């Protein structure tokens, strides 16, 4: 299993947009082949800082996700 942790910092204006994008796409990400867990964590001291925690069966699954249309539409890649 591979665990991926991504910490992100937003402006005040960007937080609402990010949360809506995440809400709209979290089910699709969780259902992506090889993803076994997805969680959004909030920083208790910084309201503009969020962390995603995801578990992947193998590195090739994560790479496939990174190269997917879903990834590009969610993360602007």
Beta strands, then each sheet from edge to edge (+ up, - down):
strand 1: 2-9
strand 2: 35-42
strand 3: 49-56
sheet 1: 1+ 3- 2+
end
